[in-house]
């Protein structure tokens, strides 16, 4: 597992969830690296650790897993890049690297395809990766800490993860709001920095609102973004009462709302 940058956690593909098509698809690669003899295998064992580390450090790399099979001459790989340009940059860097030159004689049996995220409820196995994703998206660990506190306190009502074959790339949370009738607070909403402005945040928002049903949803955020989804200015008694406080659905004008304790830590 690698937690430093918030991705590369899963080692197996996850194909569950509702598709969320991006305006520009990601690129996925699966297949085999085939060594012809022990000499090539030893080259792979020697050079792959650095190649994997360098690949994972690329801005456009979301996942880069290579594992030796039961047959020690064969290796299975699973890679995900933010788009075709990121994959092309990876190929260029690799071709000019020690690994690229010294592994040229090894056979490759790869399949490349476009990839779009899937959205599903969060699972316990996502928690560590979500910490990294939120820290990367917001540039601070405050939102990750709030999400952990919401879970701990039992206030987290809806938590949806957008993932690329198991690697979280987006997230949205709705928590219980104290109001005159059942209502929800929206925060945080996070998308991996390299995938922003491609429709994933909007897809997460729409799915969260569907999951909320007839419960009003309150958010403090960009009126232009949330207004497109049907939010409008909220006239409510709240510590966050300001123009950016918005509501989807209805609560009585001037009524009071109280956020979960986790919000006070932001």
C-alpha positions in Angstrom: 0.0 0.0 0.0 1.0 3.6 -0.7 -0.7 6.3 1.3 1.5 9.3 0.6 -0.5 10.6 -2.4 -3.9 9.1 -1.8 -4.0 6.5 -4.5 -2.5 3.1 -5.6 -4.2 1.4 -2.6 -6.2 -1.4 -4.3 -4.5 -4.4 -5.7 -7.5 -6.0 -7.3 -10.0 -4.4 -9.7 -13.4 -3.2 -8.4 -16.2 -3.2 -11.1 -19.1 -2.2 -8.9 -21.1 1.0 -9.1 -23.0 3.3 -11.4 -21.0 4.7 -14.4 -20.1 8.4 -14.3 -18.9 9.3 -17.8 -16.1 11.9 -18.0 -15.8 14.5 -20.7 -12.4 13.1 -21.3 -11.9 9.4 -20.3 -9.1 8.0 -18.3 -6.8 5.3 -19.8 -6.4 1.8 -18.3 -3.8 -0.8 -19.1 -3.9 -4.5 -18.2 -1.9 -7.4 -19.2 1.4 -9.3 -18.8 5.1 -8.8 -18.8 6.7 -12.0 -20.0 10.4 -12.8 -19.3 12.0 -15.5 -21.5 14.5 -16.7 -19.0 16.0 -16.3 -15.5 18.3 -13.5 -16.7 15.4 -11.3 -17.8 13.6 -12.2 -14.6 16.5 -11.0 -12.5 16.6 -7.7 -14.6 12.9 -7.2 -13.8 13.4 -7.9 -10.1 16.3 -5.4 -10.0 14.7 -2.6 -12.0 11.0 -2.8 -11.4 11.0 -1.2 -7.9 12.4 2.1 -9.2 10.2 2.0 -12.3 7.1 1.5 -10.2 8.1 4.4 -7.8 8.9 6.7 -10.7 5.6 5.8 -12.5 3.5 6.4 -9.4 5.1 9.8 -8.9 3.9 11.0 -12.3 1.1 13.6 -11.9 -1.1 11.7 -14.3 -0.7 8.3 -12.8 -3.6 7.1 -10.7 -2.6 3.5 -10.3 0.5 1.5 -11.2 0.6 -2.1 -9.9 2.9 -4.8 -11.2 3.1 -8.2 -9.4 5.0 -11.4 -10.1 2.7 -14.3 -10.9 3.0 -17.9 -9.6 5.1 -18.5 -12.7 8.1 -16.3 -11.8 8.8 -15.4 -15.4 5.4 -13.7 -15.7 4.2 -10.5 -14.2 0.7 -9.1 -14.1 0.1 -5.3 -14.4 -2.8 -2.9 -13.8 -2.3 0.8 -14.6 -4.6 3.8 -14.7 -3.8 7.2 -16.1 -5.8 10.4 -16.0 -6.1 10.6 -19.8 -4.3 9.7 -23.0 -1.8 12.6 -22.7 -0.8 11.3 -19.2 -0.3 7.8 -20.6 1.7 9.2 -23.5 3.9 11.1 -21.1 4.5 7.9 -19.1 5.5 6.1 -22.2 8.0 8.8 -23.2 9.6 8.8 -19.8 9.7 5.0 -19.7 11.4 4.8 -23.1 14.2 7.0 -21.9 14.7 5.2 -18.6 17.0 2.4 -17.5 14.0 0.2 -17.2 12.8 1.0 -20.7 16.2 0.3 -22.3 17.0 -2.9 -20.3 13.6 -4.5 -20.6 13.2 -3.9 -24.3 13.7 -7.6 -25.0 10.9 -8.7 -22.6 7.6 -9.6 -24.3 4.5 -7.6 -23.5 0.8 -8.7 -23.8 -1.1 -5.6 -22.8 -4.7 -4.3 -23.4 -5.4 -0.6 -23.3 -8.9 0.9 -23.0 -10.7 4.0 -22.1 -12.0 4.1 -18.5 -14.7 6.0 -16.7 -15.3 6.1 -12.9 -18.0 4.1 -11.1 -19.9 5.5 -8.1 -20.9 3.3 -5.2 -21.3 3.7 -1.4 -18.0 3.8 0.5 -16.6 0.7 2.1 -14.3 0.3 5.1 -11.5 -0.6 2.7 -11.8 2.9 1.1 -11.1 4.8 4.3 -7.3 5.1 4.1 -7.4 6.0 0.4 -10.1 8.6 1.1 -8.0 10.3 3.7 -5.3 10.7 1.0 -7.8 11.8 -1.7 -9.3 14.5 0.5 -5.9 15.8 1.6 -4.8 16.0 -2.0 -8.0 17.6 -3.2 -8.1 20.3 -0.5 -4.4 20.7 0.2 -5.0 20.1 3.9 -6.1 17.2 6.1 -8.9 19.1 7.7 -11.7 17.6 5.5 -10.3 14.1 6.0 -10.4 14.6 9.7 -14.0 15.9 9.5 -15.0 12.8 7.5 -13.4 10.5 10.1 -15.2 12.3 12.9 -18.5 12.1 11.1 -18.1 8.3 10.8 -17.0 8.0 14.4 -19.9 10.0 15.8 -22.5 8.2 13.6 -23.5 11.4 11.8 -22.5 10.2 8.3 -25.7 9.4 6.5 -24.6 9.0 2.8 -21.0 8.6 1.6 -20.4 7.9 -2.0 -17.1 7.0 -3.7 -16.1 7.4 -7.3 -13.5 4.9 -8.2 -11.3 3.8 -11.1 -11.1 0.0 -10.7 -10.9 0.3 -6.9 -8.8 3.5 -6.7 -10.9 6.3 -5.2 -10.9 9.4 -7.4 -13.9 11.3 -6.0 -16.1 11.4 -2.9 -19.2 13.1 -1.5 -20.7 13.0 2.0 -24.1 13.9 3.4 -24.5 14.0 7.2 -27.4 14.4 9.5 -28.4 18.0 10.1 -30.5 19.1 13.1 -33.5 21.0 11.7 -37.3 21.3 11.9 -37.5 18.1 9.8 -35.0 15.5 8.6 -32.3 17.3 6.6 -28.7 16.7 5.5 -25.5 18.8 5.3 -23.3 18.3 2.2 -19.6 18.3 2.8 -17.0 17.4 1.7 -17.2 17.0 -2.0 -13.8 16.1 -3.5 -12.5 15.2 -6.9 -8.9 14.2 -7.6 -7.1 17.3 -8.9 -6.2 15.8 -12.2 -9.8 14.9 -12.9 -11.5 18.1 -12.0 -13.7 20.0 -14.5 -14.6 16.8 -16.3 -18.0 16.2 -14.9 -17.2 13.9 -12.0 -18.2 16.4 -9.2 -21.6 17.0 -10.9 -22.2 13.2 -11.2 -21.4 12.7 -7.5 -23.7 15.6 -6.6 -26.6 14.3 -8.6 -26.3 10.8 -7.1 -26.1 12.1 -3.6 -29.2 14.2 -4.1 -31.0 11.1 -5.4 -29.9 9.2 -2.3 -31.2 12.0 -0.1 -34.7 11.5 -1.3 -37.1 14.1 0.0 -34.7 15.4 2.7 -33.5 18.9 2.2 -29.8 19.3 1.6 -27.8 22.3 2.8 -24.4 23.3 1.5 -21.9 26.1 1.9 -20.2 26.4 -1.5 -19.9 28.0 -4.9 -23.4 29.3 -5.9 -22.6 28.9 -9.6 -21.7 25.2 -9.3 -24.5 24.3 -6.9 -27.1 26.5 -8.6 -26.8 24.4 -11.8 -28.0 21.4 -9.7 -31.0 23.3 -8.4 -29.7 24.8 -5.1 -30.9 28.3 -4.2 -29.8 30.7 -1.4 -30.8 29.5 2.1 -32.4 32.0 4.6 -31.7 29.9 7.7 -30.3 30.5 11.2 -26.9 29.0 11.1 -23.2 29.8 12.1 -22.7 29.6 8.3 -25.5 32.0 7.3 -24.0 33.9 4.4 -24.7 34.2 0.6 -22.9 31.0 -0.2 -25.3 29.0 2.1 -27.6 27.2 -0.2 -30.4 24.6 0.0 -31.8 21.9 -2.3 -35.4 21.3 -1.2 -37.3 23.3 1.5 -36.9 24.4 5.1 -39.0 27.1 6.6 -37.4 30.6 6.1 -35.5 31.7 9.2 -35.6 28.3 10.9 -32.6 27.1 12.7 -30.2 24.4 11.7 -27.4 22.8 13.7 -24.5 21.0 12.1 -22.8 17.9 13.5 -19.9 18.5 15.9 -17.4 17.4 13.2 -18.1 20.6 11.3 -16.9 22.7 14.2 -13.4 21.3 13.7 -12.9 22.9 10.2 
